[in-house]
Amino acid sequence: MDFSGRLSSFPVVDLLQWAMNEQCTGALVVRRSHREKRILFHNGQVIACYSDDPAEYFGRYLVLHGYLEMREVMFALTFCHRRAPSC
């Protein structure tokens, strides 16, 4: 099902709850000011999220705050890429 609109008229929390209740498979794509964010679902479960803004990459956050080293992030990304279900 495709739809578009303003997030202010349908809060993100409600969209996530709807996707879980309906066991949706697909992507929620949010675009604003030349930025794009995606939340991927498989049977209602969030399986991934993406941003095209490098400042928002979770791996970068983990490295900058000392939680992981870059090699660990790369290992995790490679592992997830190989195991991710096709959407």
GUTITI-927895 format. One record per residue: residue in one letter; x, y negated, z negated of N, C-alpha, C, CB in turn; residue number from 1. Coordinates in nm, 3 decimals. Glycine has a CB too. Layout:
REM residues N
- bapa;n.u;n.v;n.w;ca.u;ca.v;ca.w;c.u;c.v;c.w;cb.u;cb.v;cb.w;gudren
- A;X;Y;Z;X;Y;Z;X;Y;Z;X;Y;Z;NUM
...
This chain:
REM residues 87
- bapa;n.u;n.v;n.w;ca.u;ca.v;ca.w;c.u;c.v;c.w;cb.u;cb.v;cb.w;gudren
- M;0.084;0.116;0.000;0.000;0.000;0.000;0.089;-0.123;0.000;-0.096;0.001;-0.121;1
- D;0.065;-0.215;0.091;0.139;-0.340;0.098;0.053;-0.453;0.047;0.187;-0.368;0.242;2
- F;0.113;-0.541;-0.030;0.044;-0.664;-0.069;0.149;-0.768;-0.100;-0.049;-0.640;-0.191;3
- S;0.109;-0.891;-0.098;0.201;-0.999;-0.131;0.124;-1.105;-0.208;0.267;-1.059;-0.003;4
- G;0.198;-1.188;-0.277;0.136;-1.294;-0.354;0.233;-1.354;-0.451;0.015;-1.241;-0.427;5
- R;0.182;-1.434;-0.540;0.263;-1.500;-0.640;0.267;-1.416;-0.768;0.209;-1.642;-0.669;6
- L;0.385;-1.401;-0.824;0.398;-1.324;-0.947;0.325;-1.389;-1.063;0.545;-1.307;-0.983;7
- S;0.305;-1.519;-1.056;0.235;-1.586;-1.165;0.089;-1.541;-1.174;0.241;-1.738;-1.147;8
- S;0.034;-1.490;-1.064;-0.105;-1.444;-1.066;-0.117;-1.296;-1.104;-0.169;-1.468;-0.931;9
- F;-0.005;-1.223;-1.105;-0.007;-1.082;-1.141;0.127;-1.051;-1.208;-0.032;-0.991;-1.016;10
- P;0.135;-1.058;-1.339;0.263;-1.043;-1.409;0.337;-0.912;-1.375;0.239;-1.050;-1.560;11
- V;0.469;-0.920;-1.374;0.552;-0.805;-1.341;0.523;-0.686;-1.432;0.701;-0.842;-1.350;12
- V;0.498;-0.712;-1.559;0.467;-0.604;-1.653;0.344;-0.526;-1.605;0.443;-0.660;-1.795;13
- D;0.244;-0.596;-1.557;0.124;-0.530;-1.506;0.154;-0.449;-1.381;0.015;-0.632;-1.476;14
- L;0.242;-0.500;-1.295;0.280;-0.425;-1.175;0.353;-0.296;-1.212;0.370;-0.512;-1.083;15
- L;0.443;-0.304;-1.309;0.517;-0.186;-1.353;0.422;-0.083;-1.416;0.627;-0.225;-1.453;16
- Q;0.329;-0.129;-1.495;0.231;-0.040;-1.558;0.144;0.026;-1.452;0.143;-0.118;-1.659;17
- W;0.100;-0.051;-1.353;0.019;0.002;-1.244;0.095;0.111;-1.168;-0.024;-0.112;-1.148;18
- A;0.221;0.083;-1.136;0.302;0.181;-1.062;0.318;0.310;-1.141;0.441;0.122;-1.030;19
- M;0.334;0.299;-1.272;0.347;0.418;-1.356;0.214;0.494;-1.362;0.393;0.379;-1.498;20
- N;0.106;0.424;-1.386;-0.025;0.490;-1.397;-0.067;0.559;-1.268;-0.131;0.389;-1.437;21
- E;-0.035;0.497;-1.155;-0.074;0.552;-1.024;0.032;0.648;-0.969;-0.098;0.440;-0.925;22
- Q;0.142;0.665;-1.041;0.253;0.750;-0.999;0.301;0.713;-0.859;0.213;0.898;-1.005;23
- C;0.323;0.584;-0.839;0.363;0.532;-0.708;0.507;0.569;-0.675;0.347;0.380;-0.705;24
- T;0.531;0.583;-0.546;0.665;0.600;-0.493;0.684;0.490;-0.390;0.686;0.743;-0.430;25
- G;0.791;0.413;-0.405;0.815;0.302;-0.314;0.898;0.195;-0.380;0.683;0.243;-0.265;26
- A;0.883;0.072;-0.332;0.965;-0.038;-0.383;0.881;-0.161;-0.410;1.077;-0.071;-0.284;27
- L;0.915;-0.230;-0.517;0.861;-0.362;-0.545;0.972;-0.458;-0.505;0.817;-0.380;-0.698;28
- V;0.945;-0.545;-0.410;1.044;-0.639;-0.358;1.001;-0.780;-0.395;1.062;-0.624;-0.204;29
- V;1.090;-0.854;-0.459;1.063;-0.992;-0.498;1.165;-1.080;-0.428;1.070;-1.010;-0.654;30
- R;1.115;-1.179;-0.355;1.203;-1.272;-0.283;1.178;-1.414;-0.332;1.181;-1.263;-0.130;31
- R;1.290;-1.488;-0.350;1.280;-1.629;-0.389;1.412;-1.698;-0.358;1.244;-1.643;-0.540;32
- S;1.403;-1.811;-0.293;1.522;-1.893;-0.265;1.636;-1.813;-0.204;1.569;-1.961;-0.392;33
- H;1.609;-1.741;-0.102;1.710;-1.662;-0.031;1.771;-1.551;-0.117;1.819;-1.753;0.019;34
- R;1.705;-1.512;-0.222;1.749;-1.401;-0.306;1.644;-1.292;-0.300;1.773;-1.446;-0.454;35
- E;1.689;-1.168;-0.314;1.596;-1.056;-0.311;1.630;-0.958;-0.421;1.598;-0.986;-0.173;36
- K;1.527;-0.911;-0.487;1.542;-0.810;-0.591;1.446;-0.697;-0.559;1.515;-0.869;-0.734;37
- R;1.488;-0.574;-0.585;1.405;-0.456;-0.558;1.402;-0.365;-0.679;1.458;-0.380;-0.435;38
- I;1.286;-0.311;-0.707;1.270;-0.206;-0.808;1.215;-0.086;-0.734;1.176;-0.251;-0.928;39
- L;1.285;0.026;-0.740;1.243;0.147;-0.670;1.174;0.242;-0.767;1.363;0.216;-0.604;40
- F;1.066;0.301;-0.721;0.986;0.395;-0.799;0.981;0.530;-0.731;0.845;0.341;-0.821;41
- H;0.974;0.633;-0.811;0.949;0.769;-0.761;0.850;0.833;-0.858;1.083;0.854;-0.749;42
- N;0.732;0.862;-0.810;0.625;0.918;-0.895;0.601;0.833;-1.020;0.659;1.061;-0.936;43
- G;0.604;0.701;-1.003;0.575;0.610;-1.113;0.691;0.575;-1.204;0.470;0.668;-1.194;44
- Q;0.803;0.642;-1.186;0.921;0.616;-1.270;1.017;0.522;-1.197;0.993;0.748;-1.307;45
- V;1.072;0.427;-1.268;1.174;0.340;-1.211;1.301;0.422;-1.195;1.199;0.212;-1.299;46
- I;1.352;0.428;-1.073;1.474;0.507;-1.049;1.594;0.420;-1.013;1.450;0.607;-0.938;47
- A;1.568;0.295;-0.975;1.679;0.206;-0.941;1.629;0.063;-0.933;1.745;0.247;-0.807;48
- C;1.721;-0.029;-0.945;1.689;-0.169;-0.921;1.811;-0.234;-0.856;1.648;-0.244;-1.053;49
- Y;1.784;-0.329;-0.770;1.890;-0.393;-0.693;1.867;-0.543;-0.690;1.896;-0.338;-0.551;50
- S;1.976;-0.615;-0.676;1.972;-0.759;-0.652;2.078;-0.788;-0.548;1.995;-0.841;-0.785;51
- D;2.051;-0.883;-0.459;2.153;-0.921;-0.362;2.241;-1.034;-0.414;2.089;-0.961;-0.231;52
- D;2.226;-1.068;-0.540;2.309;-1.170;-0.604;2.419;-1.101;-0.684;2.223;-1.263;-0.696;53
- P;2.545;-1.109;-0.640;2.654;-1.040;-0.711;2.664;-1.075;-0.858;2.784;-1.072;-0.644;54
- A;2.620;-1.194;-0.897;2.626;-1.235;-1.038;2.532;-1.151;-1.124;2.592;-1.383;-1.052;55
- E;2.436;-1.082;-1.061;2.338;-1.004;-1.136;2.364;-0.853;-1.130;2.201;-1.033;-1.084;56
- Y;2.471;-0.811;-1.070;2.500;-0.667;-1.064;2.527;-0.616;-1.206;2.621;-0.638;-0.970;57
- F;2.459;-0.510;-1.243;2.471;-0.456;-1.378;2.613;-0.403;-1.403;2.368;-0.345;-1.401;58
- G;2.671;-0.340;-1.304;2.808;-0.290;-1.319;2.905;-0.402;-1.351;2.852;-0.218;-1.192;59
- R;2.886;-0.515;-1.287;2.973;-0.630;-1.315;2.958;-0.676;-1.460;2.940;-0.747;-1.220;60
- Y;2.835;-0.680;-1.507;2.808;-0.717;-1.646;2.881;-0.622;-1.741;2.656;-0.716;-1.675;61
- L;2.870;-0.492;-1.715;2.932;-0.392;-1.803;3.084;-0.406;-1.807;2.895;-0.252;-1.758;62
- V;3.145;-0.435;-1.692;3.290;-0.453;-1.687;3.331;-0.583;-1.758;3.339;-0.454;-1.540;63
- L;3.261;-0.692;-1.727;3.296;-0.822;-1.787;3.284;-0.823;-1.939;3.209;-0.930;-1.729;64
- H;3.192;-0.742;-1.992;3.171;-0.739;-2.136;3.245;-0.623;-2.205;3.023;-0.730;-2.167;65
- G;3.329;-0.553;-2.130;3.414;-0.450;-2.187;3.348;-0.317;-2.216;3.471;-0.501;-2.309;66
- Y;3.228;-0.294;-2.163;3.160;-0.167;-2.188;3.215;-0.054;-2.100;3.011;-0.183;-2.164;67
- L;3.257;-0.088;-1.979;3.311;0.010;-1.885;3.429;-0.050;-1.810;3.202;0.058;-1.786;68
- E;3.508;0.038;-1.750;3.612;-0.006;-1.658;3.557;0.009;-1.517;3.745;0.075;-1.678;69
- M;3.615;-0.065;-1.423;3.565;-0.065;-1.286;3.564;0.077;-1.226;3.650;-0.158;-1.199;70
- R;3.663;0.158;-1.257;3.666;0.294;-1.202;3.547;0.376;-1.252;3.798;0.365;-1.240;71
- E;3.501;0.350;-1.374;3.385;0.420;-1.428;3.257;0.375;-1.357;3.374;0.396;-1.579;72
- V;3.248;0.247;-1.329;3.132;0.196;-1.255;3.128;0.257;-1.115;3.136;0.042;-1.246;73
- M;3.242;0.262;-1.049;3.247;0.319;-0.914;3.210;0.468;-0.916;3.387;0.300;-0.853;74
- F;3.255;0.541;-1.016;3.219;0.681;-1.029;3.068;0.697;-1.045;3.293;0.744;-1.149;75
- A;3.009;0.615;-1.133;2.865;0.623;-1.157;2.786;0.587;-1.032;2.826;0.529;-1.272;76
- L;2.828;0.484;-0.961;2.757;0.445;-0.839;2.764;0.554;-0.733;2.815;0.315;-0.784;77
- T;2.879;0.615;-0.717;2.895;0.724;-0.621;2.807;0.843;-0.660;3.042;0.768;-0.611;78
- F;2.808;0.877;-0.787;2.725;0.987;-0.837;2.577;0.961;-0.810;2.749;1.008;-0.989;79
- C;2.530;0.841;-0.844;2.389;0.807;-0.825;2.351;0.805;-0.678;2.358;0.673;-0.887;80
- H;2.439;0.755;-0.595;2.411;0.749;-0.451;2.391;0.890;-0.394;2.525;0.678;-0.377;81
- R;2.470;0.983;-0.439;2.460;1.122;-0.391;2.335;1.192;-0.444;2.585;1.201;-0.431;82
- R;2.289;1.155;-0.562;2.178;1.225;-0.628;2.043;1.158;-0.607;2.205;1.235;-0.774;83
- A;2.040;1.035;-0.557;1.915;0.958;-0.546;1.820;1.025;-0.447;1.943;0.812;-0.503;84
- P;1.691;1.037;-0.484;1.593;1.091;-0.389;1.572;0.990;-0.277;1.458;1.124;-0.460;85
- S;1.545;1.041;-0.160;1.518;0.949;-0.049;1.382;0.885;-0.067;1.524;1.023;0.087;86
- C;1.372;0.757;-0.035;1.248;0.682;-0.054;1.176;0.665;0.079;1.277;0.545;-0.117;87
